Amino acid sequence: MDGVHVREMTEADIDAVAAVRVRGWQAAYRGLIPQAHLDGMSVEKDARRRREFFSRGVGDVVNLVADGPVGEVLGWACFGPYRDRDLPSGDAELYAIHVRPDLFGGGIGRALLTESVSRAAERGFPRLRLWVLEGNARARRFYERAGFAPDGGQEDYEVDGVPVPEVRYARPLAPIAA
């Protein structure tokens, strides 16, 4: 998408990011997780959680936003050190990536993912991993086109007592020359 600029998220972006996250979940996960959970999501609650997170400091977590031509937040991505203990530490994890639902397929997610991959490589991570809902064919195609592949990891993500299967994807990162 022309005019998209990816930058680090600031506290001023919290409300817009919360809207992208909630609307993104509600669109992308319809039919994949319990509808009652999606219906119960609130931009205000999500914004409160983001504010709490920012108030504690983000540490090693990198939050990115994609701005449109007039500065509006169109998408958000977040990555940092891999969190699960099932693998040796040292890899990065893409925790989340969301785009405004009316802009799906317009290149915003690709711009956020490209920047996340680049920044994770700059930080010296050898691989970038992520978890994706097993039934989310659209997201799986998106990640596969970007060089990610399932690495054999599987687990259930529980949503309102309902197990939702996830698969783990990974992509090697090329070291950045100094």
Helices and strands as residue ranges (DSSP letters): E 5-8, G 11-13, H 14-28, H 35-39, H 43-56, E 62-67, E 73-81, E 92-99, G 101-103, H 108-122, E 127-133, H 137-145, E 149-159, E 162-172
